[in-house]
Amino acid sequence: MHSLFAHEAQPAMLQDYTIFVAEIASTFNEHNLLDYLMNSGILSHEEKIMLLERAINSIASTFYRQTLFAEYELIASRMKENNETLNYQNLSQIMIDLYQKYYGLDITKEKVKQYVWAYIPHLFYTPFYVYQYATSFAASFKLYQDVKNKVPGAYVRYTNLLKAGGSKYPVEEAKDAGIDFTKEETFKAVVDRLDELVALLEEELKK
């Protein structure tokens, strides 16, 4: 649908959209599908638990973990800029410190976990890409929340984002759709969604 909208609205040279915008569109549909299924009346108790756990894990891995990886890249890059030594010991220490900061976990207790930096391909082949997962996920949920709550013009802004293709810088396309990355509310929407899903899971587990 994203491609169809873009091809219809834009000239050939401006139809291709960035991965950042593509992630917004795809995760918007994931939010929509989850709510549809949870309210459909066709799911069993076990299926609801399964879907809620998957959605919670998705937020943890897409929003929080990818932000952790982005901070890792930033710290490692600043070390290089300052001509500090980069070796497996201090690269691993960055991860140890960040997992403690984000999750309160001591990853040295898990075999080879401190070397997680070495087996994340994005860090080597697509540097400074991982932050896009977190930011696009936040943008898509803010958009979805506005559409779901019937905020005036929200649905039109969303479809206009799909129609924009590659006609503007992706952050500008998101801003036109009502997503301002300089505002806390854009990211707070994901935190609120996590609280909501955890509460729903707790209710299901009590049944």
C-alpha positions in Angstrom: 0.0 0.0 0.0 2.9 2.3 0.8 4.3 1.8 -2.7 1.0 2.1 -4.4 0.2 5.4 -2.6 3.7 6.8 -3.4 3.6 5.7 -7.1 0.2 7.3 -7.5 1.1 10.6 -5.9 4.7 11.2 -6.9 6.7 11.4 -10.2 9.0 8.4 -10.8 12.1 10.0 -9.4 10.4 10.7 -6.0 8.5 7.5 -5.5 11.1 5.6 -3.5 10.8 6.2 0.2 13.5 5.7 2.8 13.7 2.8 5.2 12.9 5.1 8.0 9.5 6.0 6.6 8.9 2.4 5.5 9.4 1.3 9.2 6.8 3.8 10.3 4.2 2.3 7.8 4.9 -1.3 8.6 4.8 -0.9 12.4 1.7 1.2 12.2 0.0 -1.9 10.7 1.4 -4.1 13.5 -0.2 -1.8 16.1 -3.5 -1.9 14.2 -3.5 -5.7 13.8 -2.8 -6.3 17.4 -5.7 -4.2 18.6 -8.0 -5.7 16.0 -7.2 -9.3 17.0 -7.4 -8.5 20.8 -10.9 -7.0 20.3 -12.1 -9.5 17.6 -13.5 -12.1 20.0 -11.9 -15.0 18.0 -8.8 -15.5 20.2 -8.5 -18.0 22.9 -7.1 -17.1 26.3 -3.7 -18.7 25.4 -3.6 -16.8 22.1 -4.2 -13.5 23.8 -1.3 -14.2 26.2 0.9 -15.1 23.3 0.1 -12.0 21.3 0.5 -9.7 24.3 3.9 -11.2 25.2 5.0 -10.8 21.6 4.0 -7.2 21.5 5.7 -6.5 24.8 8.9 -8.2 23.6 8.7 -6.2 20.4 8.7 -2.9 22.3 11.6 -4.1 24.5 13.6 -5.1 21.5 12.7 -2.4 19.0 12.4 0.6 21.2 14.7 0.1 24.2 17.3 -2.4 22.9 17.9 -0.5 19.6 18.3 2.7 21.6 20.9 0.9 23.7 22.7 -0.1 20.5 22.6 3.4 19.2 24.1 4.8 22.3 26.8 2.1 22.0 27.7 3.3 18.5 27.8 6.9 19.8 30.1 6.1 22.7 32.4 3.9 20.5 32.6 6.6 17.8 33.5 9.3 20.3 36.3 7.1 21.7 37.6 6.8 18.2 37.4 10.5 17.6 39.4 11.0 20.8 42.0 8.6 19.6 41.2 6.2 22.4 42.0 2.5 22.0 39.3 0.3 20.6 39.7 -3.4 21.5 37.4 -6.2 22.5 37.8 -5.4 26.2 36.6 -1.8 26.2 34.0 -2.5 23.5 32.6 -5.2 25.7 32.8 -2.9 28.7 30.6 -0.4 26.9 27.9 -3.1 26.5 28.3 -4.2 30.1 27.7 -0.6 31.3 24.8 0.0 29.0 22.9 -3.2 29.9 23.3 -2.2 33.5 22.1 1.3 32.7 19.1 0.2 30.6 18.0 -3.1 32.3 19.9 -3.3 35.6 21.5 -6.5 34.3 25.0 -7.9 34.8 25.5 -9.5 31.4 28.8 -11.0 32.4 26.8 -13.7 34.2 25.6 -14.9 30.8 28.1 -16.7 28.7 29.5 -14.5 25.8 26.7 -12.0 26.3 29.2 -9.2 26.8 30.3 -9.7 23.2 26.9 -9.0 21.9 28.4 -6.0 20.0 30.4 -8.5 17.8 27.3 -10.3 16.5 25.0 -7.4 15.6 25.5 -7.0 11.9 24.0 -3.5 11.7 26.9 -2.2 13.8 29.3 -3.2 11.1 27.5 -3.1 7.8 25.0 -0.2 8.3 26.5 2.1 10.9 24.1 4.5 12.7 21.1 2.7 11.4 19.7 1.0 14.6 18.3 4.3 16.0 15.9 4.3 13.1 14.1 1.3 14.5 13.4 3.1 17.8 12.5 6.4 16.3 10.3 5.0 13.6 8.5 2.7 16.1 7.8 5.7 18.3 6.5 7.7 15.3 4.3 5.0 14.1 2.7 4.5 17.4 2.1 8.2 17.9 0.4 8.3 14.5 -1.6 5.2 15.2 -2.7 6.5 18.6 -3.9 9.7 16.9 -5.8 7.8 14.2 -7.3 5.4 16.8 -8.4 8.3 19.0 -10.0 10.0 15.9 -7.8 13.1 16.3 -9.1 15.4 13.5 -7.0 15.1 10.4 -4.9 12.2 11.8 -5.9 9.6 9.2 -5.4 12.1 6.3 -1.9 13.0 7.6 -1.0 9.3 7.8 -2.1 8.6 4.2 -0.3 11.7 3.1 2.9 10.3 4.7 2.5 7.2 2.5 1.9 9.3 -0.5 5.0 11.5 0.1 7.4 8.8 -1.2 10.8 10.3 -1.2 9.7 13.8 -2.0 11.1 15.2 1.3 13.7 14.5 4.0 12.1 11.7 6.0 12.0 13.6 9.3 10.2 16.4 7.5 7.7 13.9 6.1 7.1 12.6 9.6 6.7 16.2 10.9 4.1 16.9 8.2 2.2 13.8 9.5 2.2 15.3 13.0 5.3 13.6 14.5 7.7 16.0 16.1 10.8 14.3 17.4 11.7 17.2 19.5 8.7 16.6 21.8 8.6 14.1 24.6 5.1 13.1 23.8 6.3 11.3 20.6 8.3 8.9 22.7 6.1 8.8 25.7 3.4 7.2 23.6 5.5 4.1 23.4 6.1 4.0 27.1 2.4 4.4 27.7 1.7 1.6 25.3 4.0 -0.7 27.1 2.3 0.0 30.4 -1.1 -0.7 28.7 0.1 -4.0 27.3 1.6 -5.2 30.5 -1.6 -4.4 32.4 -3.6 -6.4 29.8 -1.2 -9.3 30.1 -1.5 -9.3 33.9 -5.3 -9.4 33.6 -5.2 -12.3 31.2 -2.8 -14.2 33.4 -5.2 -13.9 36.3 -8.0 -15.6 34.4 
